[in-house]
Every structure is written in structure tokens, then in C-alpha cells.
Amino acid sequence: MMTLSVDPATDRLLSTYVGKTNLCYNRLFTSRSRTRIAMPAISLKRNIMTLYSSANCPLSHRVRMVFAEKHIPYEKVEATEEQVAEDLGELNPYASLPTLIDRELVIFNSQIIMTYLDERYPHPPLMPVDPVSKAQLRMLLYRIETEWYGVLDDLKGEDEKKADKARKSLLEGLITIAPALEDTPYPFLMSETFTLIDCTVAPLLWRLPSYGISLPRQARAVEEYAERLFARECFQESLTDEERELR
Ligand SMILES: N[C@@H](CCC(=O)N[C@@H](CS)C(=O)NCC(=O)O)C(=O)O
């Protein structure tokens, strides 16, 4: 670990410029006095981005899909708990996965990582350009994260009642998107082209058998959509060994 020392004058300057680096952003949440900030040597030396990723987590999975779709070179660290504590402890206040390190920039939320990659590597674009379509897709992304990803802890938890309720809620949600996939010439969800929405839904669809969910006949369009996503090169490339074994 390399330790940086920040003097109060520099500190004030940094604090006025939140956008410059994560280092500065993180400072807003740390002590106000003279502070020592530990940075792993990896983030300062490497030209290549490092993704700390879980071997089997839909949030890490959707980020890996974005890397694969855009053919972005990166180093993937399939992080163990010890690595998370050791390497990310000082950089990510939540010690959560996925975490992206791009030189001095540290991002620790999967949606923010995906958006950053989409903006930094614009081709192929994974979000529409026009504000109305973009807002619509963002709303959908928000709902999927809240209503589908939001029940996963219960679904995988030990409380059977909560798990059943979560399973039912996720299944109902998936059934509701069937008409949107049936009455459209679009191969993707609400879009003619592959987007961040597809990167977000595919990891969930892949895990349905492991969640004890099977899609009913009325959701046939969802099943077909899932097959299209699973056949995509970026999806196959994004899978870890552990995820491959889920089906
Ligand atoms: N909102 C965050 C949530 C990240 C999150 O909860 N990740 C889980 C793994 S799927 C985690 O790191 N949990 C802490 C742990 O397992 O110790 C994101 O989208 O990245």
C-alpha cells in the first residue's frame, strides 16, 4: 500500500473540485483534519483498469457484460473476502463488489461503473442519445434495480416466507414485460439495439433456475429474449466458471 499525505491547503482545493478524482470525493466523507489516505499501488501505476468482481453476483456480472460488449481491456480480480478487506478497505467505504479502479478513480456502484464505461468508451453506445429515450430507459433501469434486484437478498435468504414472496414478486415482474417483447420488432427490451437494460436483465434471467423460478408459457417471449441474450458473444465472454455452472 502507498500512503499519500494531504496538507490542509491542498485539501481545501481538492474539496472544491469534486469532479476531479475519486480521491477528492472520498475526502468529503473522511476526517476534516490532516488526513492520510491509503491508495493501493495498483491504482496509481496501472494503465489498465482493474475490476474487483464477485465470481457469482448479478451486479458484477452486468459490469463484466459491458466490458465484453465494448471489448475494453481490463484486469479482472475475482475477489475473495480477504482481498476485498485488504485492497478495497481504504478505497471503498462499503467494501462492496463490483469496484472499478481506473488510475486514481475508484467507482463502487455497478450502475455508476456501467455508465462510466459507456461514456468513456462510447462505441458501441449502450444508451440512447436523445434525452426522452434515455430518461425512459433510465426509469426502466431504476425499476429493475428496485423491484427485481431489490428482492434478491430475501430470495436467497433463510427466511422461507420472505424467499417465497420474493420469488413470486420477481416472477410476476418478469411476466409483466412479456407483452413488451411480443408486440415489437425490437430484439431487445424497449430498444432496437443492445443496451445497459439488457446487461442488467441477462444476469437475472441466467440465474432463474438457481433461484427456483421457471417461466410459465405466458412468458414465452421472455424465454426467447433470454436465449437471444445468452447467445450473444459478450454474454458468453462475461460468464465466470461459477456462473457457467448455474445452468
Ligand atoms: N449498489 C451496489 C451494491 C453492491 C453489493 O451489494 N455487492 C455485494 C455483492 S453482490 C457485496 O459486495 N456485498 C458485500 C459482501 O459480500 O461482503 C452496486 O450496485 O454495486
The ligand as an SDF file (V2000), in Angstrom:
LIG
                    3D

 20 19  0  0  0  0  0  0  0  0999 V2000
  -25.4610   -0.9450   -5.0490 N   0  0  0  0  0  0  0  0  0  0  0  0
  -24.2040   -1.6680   -5.1100 C   0  0  0  0  0  0  0  0  0  0  0  0
  -24.3890   -2.9540   -4.3220 C   0  0  0  0  0  0  0  0  0  0  0  0
  -23.1740   -3.8360   -4.3440 C   0  0  0  0  0  0  0  0  0  0  0  0
  -23.3200   -5.0530   -3.4620 C   0  0  0  0  0  0  0  0  0  0  0  0
  -24.1570   -5.1160   -2.5470 O   0  0  0  0  0  0  0  0  0  0  0  0
  -22.4890   -6.0340   -3.7370 N   0  0  0  0  0  0  0  0  0  0  0  0
  -22.4360   -7.2130   -2.9200 C   0  0  0  0  0  0  0  0  0  0  0  0
  -22.0540   -8.4170   -3.7450 C   0  0  0  0  0  0  0  0  0  0  0  0
  -23.3040   -8.8010   -4.9340 S   0  0  0  0  0  0  0  0  0  0  0  0
  -21.3620   -7.0400   -1.8800 C   0  0  0  0  0  0  0  0  0  0  0  0
  -20.2740   -6.6110   -2.2090 O   0  0  0  0  0  0  0  0  0  0  0  0
  -21.6800   -7.3220   -0.6360 N   0  0  0  0  0  0  0  0  0  0  0  0
  -20.7260   -7.2180    0.4360 C   0  0  0  0  0  0  0  0  0  0  0  0
  -20.1210   -8.5170    0.7590 C   0  0  0  0  0  0  0  0  0  0  0  0
  -20.4580   -9.5220    0.1050 O   0  0  0  0  0  0  0  0  0  0  0  0
  -19.2720   -8.5410    1.6670 O   0  0  0  0  0  0  0  0  0  0  0  0
  -23.8590   -1.9030   -6.5730 C   0  0  0  0  0  0  0  0  0  0  0  0
  -24.7460   -1.8280   -7.4370 O   0  0  0  0  0  0  0  0  0  0  0  0
  -22.6980   -2.1150   -6.8820 O   0  0  0  0  0  0  0  0  0  0  0  0
  1  2  1  0
  2  3  1  0
  2 18  1  0
  3  4  1  0
  4  5  1  0
  5  6  2  0
  5  7  1  0
  7  8  1  0
  8  9  1  0
  8 11  1  0
  9 10  1  0
 11 12  2  0
 11 13  1  0
 13 14  1  0
 14 15  1  0
 15 16  2  0
 15 17  1  0
 18 19  2  0
 18 20  1  0
M  END
$$$$
